[in-house]
Amino acid sequence: MAIYREKDIFERRNAANEAKKALLERFKAKPAADDPAVLARQAERKAILDARAIREAEKARLKQEKLAREAAERAERQAMAEAARLAAEAVAAEEAERRQAEESERIAFELADEASRKAKRDARYAARKARVGRTPPGFSAR
């Protein structure tokens, strides 16, 4: 079993100094801004960003075309629905007009029939009165 030994202040200070030196060495080893490798990486990143911008512009253009196409289709569907609604209203109006005409004919026929029956009834009544003679109201001739 290992016994844990705490580091003393000198070991901690030396470790911190070593870490600072390592960071400084890494920074110093970093290539300059005019280094060909750095310029190549920058050119590659720029090419990637340009390609991404082109793709996004194409995607936005396609989306606008799709929205315009959908709007045109929606307008066409609404126009067709409106035309169908107007046609249905016209058919319904014609049907209502036809039913109204049939109802008027039926009522005229019933009124004419009722007038004809009344005229026949009045003629029978007048004939009976002529046969029997005049009797006071409420009395029968028999």
mmCIF file of the C-alpha atoms, coordinates in Angstrom:
data_MODEL
# 
_entry.id   MODEL 
# 
loop_
_atom_site.group_PDB 
_atom_site.id 
_atom_site.type_symbol 
_atom_site.label_atom_id 
_atom_site.label_alt_id 
_atom_site.label_comp_id 
_atom_site.label_asym_id 
_atom_site.label_entity_id 
_atom_site.label_seq_id 
_atom_site.pdbx_PDB_ins_code 
_atom_site.Cartn_x 
_atom_site.Cartn_y 
_atom_site.Cartn_z 
_atom_site.occupancy 
_atom_site.B_iso_or_equiv 
_atom_site.pdbx_formal_charge 
_atom_site.auth_seq_id 
_atom_site.auth_comp_id 
_atom_site.auth_asym_id 
_atom_site.auth_atom_id 
_atom_site.pdbx_PDB_model_num 
ATOM 1   C CA . MET A 1 1   ? 0.000    0.000  0.000   1.00 0.00 ? 1   MET A CA 1 
ATOM 2   C CA . ALA A 1 2   ? 1.338    3.383  -0.980  1.00 0.00 ? 2   ALA A CA 1 
ATOM 3   C CA . ILE A 1 3   ? 1.411    6.126  1.485   1.00 0.00 ? 3   ILE A CA 1 
ATOM 4   C CA . TYR A 1 4   ? 0.299    9.482  0.196   1.00 0.00 ? 4   TYR A CA 1 
ATOM 5   C CA . ARG A 1 5   ? 2.986    12.081 0.599   1.00 0.00 ? 5   ARG A CA 1 
ATOM 6   C CA . GLU A 1 6   ? 1.978    15.705 0.356   1.00 0.00 ? 6   GLU A CA 1 
ATOM 7   C CA . LYS A 1 7   ? 4.159    17.884 -1.832  1.00 0.00 ? 7   LYS A CA 1 
ATOM 8   C CA . ASP A 1 8   ? 6.007    20.623 -0.090  1.00 0.00 ? 8   ASP A CA 1 
ATOM 9   C CA . ILE A 1 9   ? 6.063    24.232 -1.190  1.00 0.00 ? 9   ILE A CA 1 
ATOM 10  C CA . PHE A 1 10  ? 9.279    23.895 -3.179  1.00 0.00 ? 10  PHE A CA 1 
ATOM 11  C CA . GLU A 1 11  ? 7.939    21.048 -5.305  1.00 0.00 ? 11  GLU A CA 1 
ATOM 12  C CA . ARG A 1 12  ? 4.739    22.953 -6.027  1.00 0.00 ? 12  ARG A CA 1 
ATOM 13  C CA . ARG A 1 13  ? 6.681    26.103 -6.983  1.00 0.00 ? 13  ARG A CA 1 
ATOM 14  C CA . ASN A 1 14  ? 8.977    24.108 -9.292  1.00 0.00 ? 14  ASN A CA 1 
ATOM 15  C CA . ALA A 1 15  ? 5.980    22.424 -10.963 1.00 0.00 ? 15  ALA A CA 1 
ATOM 16  C CA . ALA A 1 16  ? 4.334    25.825 -11.565 1.00 0.00 ? 16  ALA A CA 1 
ATOM 17  C CA . ASN A 1 17  ? 7.533    27.214 -13.045 1.00 0.00 ? 17  ASN A CA 1 
ATOM 18  C CA . GLU A 1 18  ? 7.839    24.190 -15.368 1.00 0.00 ? 18  GLU A CA 1 
ATOM 19  C CA . ALA A 1 19  ? 4.244    24.659 -16.535 1.00 0.00 ? 19  ALA A CA 1 
ATOM 20  C CA . LYS A 1 20  ? 4.884    28.341 -17.296 1.00 0.00 ? 20  LYS A CA 1 
ATOM 21  C CA . LYS A 1 21  ? 8.014    27.448 -19.247 1.00 0.00 ? 21  LYS A CA 1 
ATOM 22  C CA . ALA A 1 22  ? 6.105    24.826 -21.254 1.00 0.00 ? 22  ALA A CA 1 
ATOM 23  C CA . LEU A 1 23  ? 3.424    27.395 -22.142 1.00 0.00 ? 23  LEU A CA 1 
ATOM 24  C CA . LEU A 1 24  ? 6.070    29.889 -23.178 1.00 0.00 ? 24  LEU A CA 1 
ATOM 25  C CA . GLU A 1 25  ? 7.796    27.312 -25.367 1.00 0.00 ? 25  GLU A CA 1 
ATOM 26  C CA . ARG A 1 26  ? 4.525    26.381 -27.035 1.00 0.00 ? 26  ARG A CA 1 
ATOM 27  C CA . PHE A 1 27  ? 3.769    30.038 -27.731 1.00 0.00 ? 27  PHE A CA 1 
ATOM 28  C CA . LYS A 1 28  ? 7.259    30.619 -29.118 1.00 0.00 ? 28  LYS A CA 1 
ATOM 29  C CA . ALA A 1 29  ? 6.970    27.521 -31.317 1.00 0.00 ? 29  ALA A CA 1 
ATOM 30  C CA . LYS A 1 30  ? 3.775    28.909 -32.856 1.00 0.00 ? 30  LYS A CA 1 
ATOM 31  C CA . PRO A 1 31  ? 4.461    29.890 -36.478 1.00 0.00 ? 31  PRO A CA 1 
ATOM 32  C CA . ALA A 1 32  ? 4.311    33.538 -37.526 1.00 0.00 ? 32  ALA A CA 1 
ATOM 33  C CA . ALA A 1 33  ? 1.331    35.050 -39.388 1.00 0.00 ? 33  ALA A CA 1 
ATOM 34  C CA . ASP A 1 34  ? 3.270    35.080 -42.669 1.00 0.00 ? 34  ASP A CA 1 
ATOM 35  C CA . ASP A 1 35  ? 4.273    31.413 -42.415 1.00 0.00 ? 35  ASP A CA 1 
ATOM 36  C CA . PRO A 1 36  ? 3.174    29.411 -45.527 1.00 0.00 ? 36  PRO A CA 1 
ATOM 37  C CA . ALA A 1 37  ? 1.430    26.760 -43.374 1.00 0.00 ? 37  ALA A CA 1 
ATOM 38  C CA . VAL A 1 38  ? -0.564   29.442 -41.562 1.00 0.00 ? 38  VAL A CA 1 
ATOM 39  C CA . LEU A 1 39  ? -1.440   31.149 -44.844 1.00 0.00 ? 39  LEU A CA 1 
ATOM 40  C CA . ALA A 1 40  ? -2.514   27.788 -46.314 1.00 0.00 ? 40  ALA A CA 1 
ATOM 41  C CA . ARG A 1 41  ? -4.785   27.097 -43.308 1.00 0.00 ? 41  ARG A CA 1 
ATOM 42  C CA . GLN A 1 42  ? -6.278   30.598 -43.586 1.00 0.00 ? 42  GLN A CA 1 
ATOM 43  C CA . ALA A 1 43  ? -6.894   30.113 -47.317 1.00 0.00 ? 43  ALA A CA 1 
ATOM 44  C CA . GLU A 1 44  ? -8.518   26.732 -46.617 1.00 0.00 ? 44  GLU A CA 1 
ATOM 45  C CA . ARG A 1 45  ? -10.770  28.260 -43.934 1.00 0.00 ? 45  ARG A CA 1 
ATOM 46  C CA . LYS A 1 46  ? -11.709  31.108 -46.292 1.00 0.00 ? 46  LYS A CA 1 
ATOM 47  C CA . ALA A 1 47  ? -12.542  28.614 -49.036 1.00 0.00 ? 47  ALA A CA 1 
ATOM 48  C CA . ILE A 1 48  ? -14.713  26.647 -46.608 1.00 0.00 ? 48  ILE A CA 1 
ATOM 49  C CA . LEU A 1 49  ? -16.504  29.832 -45.474 1.00 0.00 ? 49  LEU A CA 1 
ATOM 50  C CA . ASP A 1 50  ? -17.037  30.933 -49.087 1.00 0.00 ? 50  ASP A CA 1 
ATOM 51  C CA . ALA A 1 51  ? -18.426  27.518 -50.006 1.00 0.00 ? 51  ALA A CA 1 
ATOM 52  C CA . ARG A 1 52  ? -20.721  27.641 -46.959 1.00 0.00 ? 52  ARG A CA 1 
ATOM 53  C CA . ALA A 1 53  ? -21.943  31.120 -47.933 1.00 0.00 ? 53  ALA A CA 1 
ATOM 54  C CA . ILE A 1 54  ? -22.666  29.902 -51.478 1.00 0.00 ? 54  ILE A CA 1 
ATOM 55  C CA . ARG A 1 55  ? -24.581  26.881 -50.135 1.00 0.00 ? 55  ARG A CA 1 
ATOM 56  C CA . GLU A 1 56  ? -26.584  29.071 -47.756 1.00 0.00 ? 56  GLU A CA 1 
ATOM 57  C CA . ALA A 1 57  ? -27.397  31.537 -50.548 1.00 0.00 ? 57  ALA A CA 1 
ATOM 58  C CA . GLU A 1 58  ? -28.530  28.650 -52.783 1.00 0.00 ? 58  GLU A CA 1 
ATOM 59  C CA . LYS A 1 59  ? -30.581  27.222 -49.927 1.00 0.00 ? 59  LYS A CA 1 
ATOM 60  C CA . ALA A 1 60  ? -32.211  30.619 -49.315 1.00 0.00 ? 60  ALA A CA 1 
ATOM 61  C CA . ARG A 1 61  ? -32.955  30.991 -53.048 1.00 0.00 ? 61  ARG A CA 1 
ATOM 62  C CA . LEU A 1 62  ? -34.514  27.509 -53.161 1.00 0.00 ? 62  LEU A CA 1 
ATOM 63  C CA . LYS A 1 63  ? -36.565  28.299 -50.071 1.00 0.00 ? 63  LYS A CA 1 
ATOM 64  C CA . GLN A 1 64  ? -37.840  31.541 -51.650 1.00 0.00 ? 64  GLN A CA 1 
ATOM 65  C CA . GLU A 1 65  ? -38.725  29.682 -54.856 1.00 0.00 ? 65  GLU A CA 1 
ATOM 66  C CA . LYS A 1 66  ? -40.537  27.028 -52.830 1.00 0.00 ? 66  LYS A CA 1 
ATOM 67  C CA . LEU A 1 67  ? -42.464  29.666 -50.873 1.00 0.00 ? 67  LEU A CA 1 
ATOM 68  C CA . ALA A 1 68  ? -43.394  31.475 -54.092 1.00 0.00 ? 68  ALA A CA 1 
ATOM 69  C CA . ARG A 1 69  ? -44.484  28.196 -55.701 1.00 0.00 ? 69  ARG A CA 1 
ATOM 70  C CA . GLU A 1 70  ? -46.548  27.259 -52.634 1.00 0.00 ? 70  GLU A CA 1 
ATOM 71  C CA . ALA A 1 71  ? -48.138  30.716 -52.588 1.00 0.00 ? 71  ALA A CA 1 
ATOM 72  C CA . ALA A 1 72  ? -49.051  30.394 -56.280 1.00 0.00 ? 72  ALA A CA 1 
ATOM 73  C CA . GLU A 1 73  ? -50.488  26.915 -55.695 1.00 0.00 ? 73  GLU A CA 1 
ATOM 74  C CA . ARG A 1 74  ? -52.427  28.163 -52.669 1.00 0.00 ? 74  ARG A CA 1 
ATOM 75  C CA . ALA A 1 75  ? -53.811  31.086 -54.705 1.00 0.00 ? 75  ALA A CA 1 
ATOM 76  C CA . GLU A 1 76  ? -54.788  28.683 -57.502 1.00 0.00 ? 76  GLU A CA 1 
ATOM 77  C CA . ARG A 1 77  ? -56.504  26.349 -55.017 1.00 0.00 ? 77  ARG A CA 1 
ATOM 78  C CA . GLN A 1 78  ? -58.359  29.305 -53.481 1.00 0.00 ? 78  GLN A CA 1 
ATOM 79  C CA . ALA A 1 79  ? -59.442  30.505 -56.921 1.00 0.00 ? 79  ALA A CA 1 
ATOM 80  C CA . MET A 1 80  ? -60.670  27.007 -57.798 1.00 0.00 ? 80  MET A CA 1 
ATOM 81  C CA . ALA A 1 81  ? -62.483  26.747 -54.458 1.00 0.00 ? 81  ALA A CA 1 
ATOM 82  C CA . GLU A 1 82  ? -64.069  30.156 -55.023 1.00 0.00 ? 82  GLU A CA 1 
ATOM 83  C CA . ALA A 1 83  ? -65.154  29.139 -58.540 1.00 0.00 ? 83  ALA A CA 1 
ATOM 84  C CA . ALA A 1 84  ? -66.604  25.890 -57.175 1.00 0.00 ? 84  ALA A CA 1 
ATOM 85  C CA . ARG A 1 85  ? -68.385  27.807 -54.419 1.00 0.00 ? 85  ARG A CA 1 
ATOM 86  C CA . LEU A 1 86  ? -69.868  30.260 -56.937 1.00 0.00 ? 86  LEU A CA 1 
ATOM 87  C CA . ALA A 1 87  ? -70.963  27.385 -59.178 1.00 0.00 ? 87  ALA A CA 1 
ATOM 88  C CA . ALA A 1 88  ? -72.566  25.616 -56.204 1.00 0.00 ? 88  ALA A CA 1 
ATOM 89  C CA . GLU A 1 89  ? -74.322  28.843 -55.220 1.00 0.00 ? 89  GLU A CA 1 
ATOM 90  C CA . ALA A 1 90  ? -75.598  29.260 -58.787 1.00 0.00 ? 90  ALA A CA 1 
ATOM 91  C CA . VAL A 1 91  ? -76.897  25.672 -58.834 1.00 0.00 ? 91  VAL A CA 1 
ATOM 92  C CA . ALA A 1 92  ? -78.506  26.175 -55.421 1.00 0.00 ? 92  ALA A CA 1 
ATOM 93  C CA . ALA A 1 93  ? -80.113  29.428 -56.587 1.00 0.00 ? 93  ALA A CA 1 
ATOM 94  C CA . GLU A 1 94  ? -81.468  27.725 -59.719 1.00 0.00 ? 94  GLU A CA 1 
ATOM 95  C CA . GLU A 1 95  ? -82.776  24.843 -57.607 1.00 0.00 ? 95  GLU A CA 1 
ATOM 96  C CA . ALA A 1 96  ? -84.455  27.271 -55.194 1.00 0.00 ? 96  ALA A CA 1 
ATOM 97  C CA . GLU A 1 97  ? -85.951  29.190 -58.102 1.00 0.00 ? 97  GLU A CA 1 
ATOM 98  C CA . ARG A 1 98  ? -87.228  25.937 -59.655 1.00 0.00 ? 98  ARG A CA 1 
ATOM 99  C CA . ARG A 1 99  ? -88.733  24.846 -56.320 1.00 0.00 ? 99  ARG A CA 1 
ATOM 100 C CA . GLN A 1 100 ? -90.318  28.284 -55.907 1.00 0.00 ? 100 GLN A CA 1 
ATOM 101 C CA . ALA A 1 101 ? -91.812  28.038 -59.409 1.00 0.00 ? 101 ALA A CA 1 
ATOM 102 C CA . GLU A 1 102 ? -93.131  24.521 -58.688 1.00 0.00 ? 102 GLU A CA 1 
ATOM 103 C CA . GLU A 1 103 ? -94.608  25.726 -55.397 1.00 0.00 ? 103 GLU A CA 1 
ATOM 104 C CA . SER A 1 104 ? -96.246  28.681 -57.185 1.00 0.00 ? 104 SER A CA 1 
ATOM 105 C CA . GLU A 1 105 ? -97.687  26.320 -59.827 1.00 0.00 ? 105 GLU A CA 1 
ATOM 106 C CA . ARG A 1 106 ? -98.969  23.961 -57.130 1.00 0.00 ? 106 ARG A CA 1 
ATOM 107 C CA . ILE A 1 107 ? -100.583 26.812 -55.215 1.00 0.00 ? 107 ILE A CA 1 
ATOM 108 C CA . ALA A 1 108 ? -102.134 28.231 -58.403 1.00 0.00 ? 108 ALA A CA 1 
ATOM 109 C CA . PHE A 1 109 ? -103.447 24.755 -59.311 1.00 0.00 ? 109 PHE A CA 1 
ATOM 110 C CA . GLU A 1 110 ? -104.899 24.265 -55.816 1.00 0.00 ? 110 GLU A CA 1 
ATOM 111 C CA . LEU A 1 111 ? -106.511 27.715 -55.886 1.00 0.00 ? 111 LEU A CA 1 
ATOM 112 C CA . ALA A 1 112 ? -107.970 27.045 -59.341 1.00 0.00 ? 112 ALA A CA 1 
ATOM 113 C CA . ASP A 1 113 ? -109.183 23.607 -58.211 1.00 0.00 ? 113 ASP A CA 1 
ATOM 114 C CA . GLU A 1 114 ? -110.696 25.087 -55.059 1.00 0.00 ? 114 GLU A CA 1 
ATOM 115 C CA . ALA A 1 115 ? -112.396 27.828 -57.110 1.00 0.00 ? 115 ALA A CA 1 
ATOM 116 C CA . SER A 1 116 ? -113.708 25.186 -59.505 1.00 0.00 ? 116 SER A CA 1 
ATOM 117 C CA . ARG A 1 117 ? -115.105 23.083 -56.642 1.00 0.00 ? 117 ARG A CA 1 
ATOM 118 C CA . LYS A 1 118 ? -116.653 26.180 -55.065 1.00 0.00 ? 118 LYS A CA 1 
ATOM 119 C CA . ALA A 1 119 ? -118.233 27.118 -58.380 1.00 0.00 ? 119 ALA A CA 1 
ATOM 120 C CA . LYS A 1 120 ? -119.673 23.583 -58.748 1.00 0.00 ? 120 LYS A CA 1 
ATOM 121 C CA . ARG A 1 121 ? -120.888 23.635 -55.156 1.00 0.00 ? 121 ARG A CA 1 
ATOM 122 C CA . ASP A 1 122 ? -122.482 27.054 -55.666 1.00 0.00 ? 122 ASP A CA 1 
ATOM 123 C CA . ALA A 1 123 ? -124.095 25.802 -58.874 1.00 0.00 ? 123 ALA A CA 1 
ATOM 124 C CA . ARG A 1 124 ? -125.529 22.780 -57.058 1.00 0.00 ? 124 ARG A CA 1 
ATOM 125 C CA . TYR A 1 125 ? -126.786 25.007 -54.252 1.00 0.00 ? 125 TYR A CA 1 
ATOM 126 C CA . ALA A 1 126 ? -128.398 27.404 -56.727 1.00 0.00 ? 126 ALA A CA 1 
ATOM 127 C CA . ALA A 1 127 ? -129.996 24.476 -58.600 1.00 0.00 ? 127 ALA A CA 1 
ATOM 128 C CA . ARG A 1 128 ? -131.338 23.034 -55.379 1.00 0.00 ? 128 ARG A CA 1 
ATOM 129 C CA . LYS A 1 129 ? -132.730 26.421 -54.385 1.00 0.00 ? 129 LYS A CA 1 
ATOM 130 C CA . ALA A 1 130 ? -134.372 26.763 -57.747 1.00 0.00 ? 130 ALA A CA 1 
ATOM 131 C CA . ARG A 1 131 ? -135.960 23.308 -57.386 1.00 0.00 ? 131 ARG A CA 1 
ATOM 132 C CA . VAL A 1 132 ? -137.149 23.610 -53.837 1.00 0.00 ? 132 VAL A CA 1 
ATOM 133 C CA . GLY A 1 133 ? -138.052 27.195 -53.746 1.00 0.00 ? 133 GLY A CA 1 
ATOM 134 C CA . ARG A 1 134 ? -136.996 29.723 -51.327 1.00 0.00 ? 134 ARG A CA 1 
ATOM 135 C CA . THR A 1 135 ? -136.914 28.604 -47.702 1.00 0.00 ? 135 THR A CA 1 
ATOM 136 C CA . PRO A 1 136 ? -135.891 30.593 -44.713 1.00 0.00 ? 136 PRO A CA 1 
ATOM 137 C CA . PRO A 1 137 ? -132.422 29.996 -43.427 1.00 0.00 ? 137 PRO A CA 1 
ATOM 138 C CA . GLY A 1 138 ? -132.111 27.150 -40.972 1.00 0.00 ? 138 GLY A CA 1 
ATOM 139 C CA . PHE A 1 139 ? -135.100 25.222 -42.408 1.00 0.00 ? 139 PHE A CA 1 
ATOM 140 C CA . SER A 1 140 ? -134.788 22.323 -44.717 1.00 0.00 ? 140 SER A CA 1 
ATOM 141 C CA . ALA A 1 141 ? -137.139 21.729 -47.636 1.00 0.00 ? 141 ALA A CA 1 
ATOM 142 C CA . ARG A 1 142 ? -138.112 18.151 -46.788 1.00 0.00 ? 142 ARG A CA 1 
# 
